[in-house]
Amino acid sequence: GSKENVSPIMDHSNSPIHGLGFPQRVANLMASLNPVRTNNRALDVGCAVGGASFELAKSFYHVEAFDFSENFVAAAKRMQSGEELTIKVPIEGDISEEVSVIHEPGVDADLLEKVNFFQGDACALSEYAENKDGFGTFDGAIVSNLLCRLPDPMACLKAMPKIINKGGVVVMVTPFTWLEEFTPRSKWLGGFNDPVSHEPIYSKDKLKEIMEELGFEKIHEEQMPLVIREHARKYQYIISEASGWRKK
């Protein structure tokens, strides 16, 4: 949120305000899927600056949250400590406005203490499960707009049975935007034609096949829009697919 008078979207007819609050919506979706509570711990994979992590802390006793970006993790920790952060929001051309960043309603000091932020790699989840002190297992995990940005998506997916408790829920949110600058083509889950049959292979279908092989049942699917501001009159409108998976 912001203390200043800068709207996330310029007011206009039919503005896509439903695309706001994306991290919080992802966290709330996972909690709403009623994971079995074994240890009441949650994991935020690719946490950015902690929006979803703090929201998860409203529903779980403890949240582990990590991101590959040291800058994002540093900002999340500063928010957690109560430090006032300011950011510059582009308005037009070289014009920007400085705003103060604040927590969402309901995020208080007790809740902030529930989250442990660290710099990490989603492709190393299996290693964390086996070797990282205090990492442990989880009743719920979110992997939000990250899968198609990993150099090895399967490394992340294969770790899920190791870190999710029985009856726990994983929420995968992704637009399946495969690009070779992030993921070698040989590692794409889908988004290409079968070299033999020439039939299209879609990531959604492949993800279902993989998760079922890993011992998860698909329990939910929805289209989840989000809006990313570039400046006052230009935004990215993205429709990610959100799917929920319960460990058998």
C-alpha positions as CSV (number, residue, x, y, z in Angstrom):
1,G,0.0,0.0,0.0
2,S,1.0,3.6,-0.2
3,K,0.4,6.6,2.1
4,E,0.5,8.9,-0.9
5,N,-2.2,9.9,-3.4
6,V,-0.9,7.8,-6.2
7,S,-3.5,5.3,-7.5
8,P,-2.2,1.9,-8.6
9,I,-4.4,2.3,-11.7
10,M,-5.4,5.6,-13.3
11,D,-9.2,6.0,-12.7
12,H,-11.2,5.3,-15.8
13,S,-14.2,3.4,-16.9
14,N,-13.9,-0.4,-16.6
15,S,-10.4,-0.2,-15.0
16,P,-9.1,-3.7,-14.2
17,I,-8.9,-3.2,-10.4
18,H,-9.6,-6.9,-10.1
19,G,-6.0,-7.4,-11.0
20,L,-4.7,-5.6,-7.9
21,G,-3.6,-7.3,-4.7
22,F,-2.1,-10.3,-6.6
23,P,0.3,-11.6,-3.9
24,Q,-2.5,-11.5,-1.2
25,R,-4.9,-13.2,-3.5
26,V,-2.5,-16.1,-4.1
27,A,-1.9,-16.5,-0.4
28,N,-5.6,-16.5,0.4
29,L,-6.3,-19.0,-2.3
30,M,-3.9,-21.5,-0.8
31,A,-5.4,-21.0,2.7
32,S,-8.9,-21.4,1.3
33,L,-8.0,-24.8,-0.1
34,N,-7.9,-26.1,3.5
35,P,-4.5,-27.9,3.7
36,V,-4.4,-30.5,6.4
37,R,-2.7,-28.9,9.4
38,T,0.3,-31.0,10.5
39,N,2.7,-28.4,11.7
40,N,0.9,-25.2,10.5
41,R,4.0,-24.0,8.5
42,A,3.8,-22.5,5.0
43,L,6.4,-21.8,2.3
44,D,6.6,-18.9,-0.1
45,V,8.8,-19.8,-3.1
46,G,9.9,-16.6,-4.9
47,C,8.5,-14.3,-2.3
48,A,9.7,-11.0,-3.9
49,V,9.2,-8.3,-1.2
50,G,6.9,-10.4,1.0
51,G,3.4,-9.4,0.1
52,A,2.2,-13.0,0.0
53,S,4.4,-14.1,2.9
54,F,2.9,-11.6,5.3
55,E,-0.6,-12.6,4.1
56,L,0.2,-16.3,4.7
57,A,1.3,-15.5,8.3
58,K,-2.4,-14.6,9.0
59,S,-3.3,-18.3,8.4
60,F,-0.1,-20.2,9.5
61,Y,2.0,-20.2,12.6
62,H,5.2,-19.9,10.7
63,V,6.3,-18.9,7.1
64,E,9.6,-19.6,5.4
65,A,10.0,-17.2,2.4
66,F,12.8,-16.9,0.0
67,D,13.7,-15.2,-3.3
68,F,16.7,-15.4,-5.7
69,S,17.0,-11.6,-5.6
70,E,19.0,-10.4,-2.7
71,N,17.5,-6.9,-3.2
72,F,14.0,-8.2,-2.8
73,V,14.9,-10.1,0.3
74,A,16.6,-7.1,1.8
75,A,13.5,-5.0,1.1
76,A,11.2,-7.6,2.7
77,K,13.4,-7.7,5.8
78,R,13.3,-3.9,6.0
79,M,9.5,-3.9,5.8
80,Q,9.5,-6.7,8.4
81,S,11.6,-4.6,10.8
82,G,9.2,-1.6,10.6
83,E,11.5,0.6,8.6
84,E,9.7,3.1,6.4
85,L,10.5,2.4,2.7
86,T,10.0,4.8,-0.1
87,I,9.9,4.0,-3.8
88,K,9.6,6.1,-7.0
89,V,6.5,5.5,-9.0
90,P,6.8,6.5,-12.7
91,I,4.2,8.9,-13.8
92,E,5.2,10.1,-17.3
93,G,8.6,10.2,-19.0
94,D,11.1,11.4,-16.5
95,I,8.4,12.4,-14.0
96,S,7.9,10.2,-11.0
97,E,6.5,10.5,-7.5
98,E,8.0,9.2,-4.3
99,V,5.6,7.2,-2.2
100,S,5.9,5.5,1.2
101,V,5.2,1.8,1.3
102,I,3.0,0.4,4.0
103,H,1.7,-3.0,5.0
104,E,-1.7,-4.3,4.1
105,P,-4.4,-4.1,6.8
106,G,-4.1,-6.7,9.5
107,V,-0.3,-7.1,9.3
108,D,0.9,-6.3,12.8
109,A,4.1,-6.8,14.7
110,D,3.2,-10.2,16.0
111,L,2.4,-11.4,12.5
112,L,5.6,-10.0,11.1
113,E,7.6,-12.1,13.5
114,K,6.2,-15.3,12.0
115,V,8.1,-14.9,8.7
116,N,11.7,-16.0,8.1
117,F,13.1,-14.4,4.9
118,F,16.3,-15.7,3.2
119,Q,18.0,-15.5,-0.2
120,G,17.5,-18.8,-2.0
121,D,17.1,-20.7,-5.2
122,A,13.8,-22.5,-6.1
123,C,15.9,-25.1,-8.0
124,A,17.7,-26.1,-4.8
125,L,14.5,-27.0,-2.8
126,S,15.6,-30.6,-2.6
127,E,18.9,-29.6,-1.1
128,Y,17.2,-27.3,1.4
129,A,14.9,-30.2,2.4
130,E,17.8,-32.4,3.1
131,N,20.5,-30.1,4.5
132,K,19.2,-26.6,5.5
133,D,18.8,-26.3,9.3
134,G,15.3,-25.3,10.3
135,F,13.8,-25.6,6.8
136,G,11.6,-28.6,7.6
137,T,8.3,-29.5,5.9
138,F,5.1,-27.5,5.2
139,D,1.4,-27.8,5.2
140,G,1.2,-25.3,2.3
141,A,3.4,-23.8,-0.4
142,I,2.9,-21.2,-3.1
143,V,5.0,-20.9,-6.2
144,S,3.8,-17.7,-7.8
145,N,4.7,-16.5,-11.3
146,L,8.0,-18.3,-11.0
147,L,7.9,-21.7,-12.7
148,C,8.5,-20.3,-16.3
149,R,11.4,-18.2,-15.0
150,L,13.4,-21.1,-13.6
151,P,16.4,-22.6,-15.5
152,D,15.2,-26.0,-14.3
153,P,11.5,-26.1,-13.4
154,M,11.5,-29.9,-12.8
155,A,14.1,-29.4,-10.1
156,C,11.6,-27.3,-8.2
157,L,8.6,-29.6,-8.9
158,K,10.5,-32.8,-7.9
159,A,11.2,-31.3,-4.4
160,M,7.5,-30.9,-3.6
161,P,6.9,-34.5,-2.2
162,K,9.9,-34.0,0.1
163,I,8.7,-30.8,1.6
164,I,4.9,-31.0,1.7
165,N,3.2,-32.9,4.5
166,K,0.5,-35.4,3.7
167,G,-2.8,-33.6,2.9
168,G,-0.8,-30.4,2.4
169,V,-1.5,-28.1,-0.6
170,V,0.7,-26.5,-3.2
171,V,-0.6,-23.6,-5.2
172,M,1.1,-23.1,-8.6
173,V,0.5,-19.8,-10.3
174,T,2.0,-19.2,-13.7
175,P,1.3,-17.6,-17.1
176,F,3.5,-20.3,-18.8
177,T,5.6,-17.6,-20.5
178,W,8.5,-19.7,-21.7
179,L,11.5,-17.8,-22.9
180,E,15.0,-19.1,-23.6
181,E,16.6,-16.2,-21.8
182,F,15.3,-17.8,-18.6
183,T,14.7,-21.5,-19.3
184,P,16.5,-23.6,-21.9
185,R,14.0,-24.9,-24.4
186,S,14.9,-28.5,-23.4
187,K,13.6,-27.7,-19.9
188,W,10.2,-26.2,-21.0
189,L,7.3,-28.2,-19.6
190,G,5.2,-27.4,-22.7
191,G,4.6,-24.7,-25.3
192,F,5.9,-26.6,-28.2
193,N,4.9,-29.2,-30.8
194,D,5.7,-32.8,-30.2
195,P,8.6,-33.6,-32.5
196,V,7.1,-36.9,-33.6
197,S,3.3,-36.4,-33.7
198,H,3.6,-32.6,-34.3
199,E,0.7,-32.3,-31.8
200,P,0.9,-29.3,-29.5
201,I,2.1,-30.0,-25.9
202,Y,0.6,-27.6,-23.4
203,S,2.2,-26.8,-20.1
204,K,-1.0,-27.1,-18.2
205,D,-1.4,-30.8,-19.3
206,K,2.2,-31.6,-18.6
207,L,2.1,-30.0,-15.2
208,K,-0.9,-32.2,-14.3
209,E,0.9,-35.3,-15.5
210,I,4.0,-34.4,-13.5
211,M,2.2,-33.5,-10.3
212,E,0.2,-36.7,-10.4
213,E,3.3,-38.7,-10.8
214,L,4.7,-36.9,-7.8
215,G,1.8,-38.0,-5.7
216,F,-0.5,-34.9,-5.8
217,E,-4.1,-34.6,-6.8
218,K,-5.4,-31.5,-8.6
219,I,-8.1,-29.9,-6.4
220,H,-8.5,-26.4,-7.9
221,E,-8.0,-24.4,-11.1
222,E,-8.8,-20.7,-11.8
223,Q,-7.6,-17.9,-14.0
224,M,-5.9,-15.3,-11.9
225,P,-5.3,-11.8,-13.5
226,L,-2.7,-9.3,-12.3
227,V,-1.8,-5.8,-13.3
228,I,1.8,-4.5,-13.4
229,R,2.2,-0.7,-13.6
230,E,4.8,0.7,-16.0
231,H,3.6,4.3,-15.8
232,A,0.4,6.2,-15.2
233,R,-1.1,5.3,-18.6
234,K,0.6,1.9,-19.3
235,Y,0.2,-1.4,-17.6
236,Q,0.8,-5.1,-18.2
237,Y,-2.3,-7.2,-17.9
238,I,-1.4,-10.9,-17.3
239,I,-3.7,-13.8,-16.8
240,S,-1.9,-16.5,-14.8
241,E,-3.3,-20.0,-14.3
242,A,-3.7,-20.8,-10.6
243,S,-3.9,-24.5,-9.7
244,G,-4.1,-26.2,-6.4
245,W,-2.5,-29.6,-5.6
246,R,-3.1,-31.8,-2.5
247,K,-0.5,-34.3,-1.5
248,K,-2.1,-37.8,-1.2
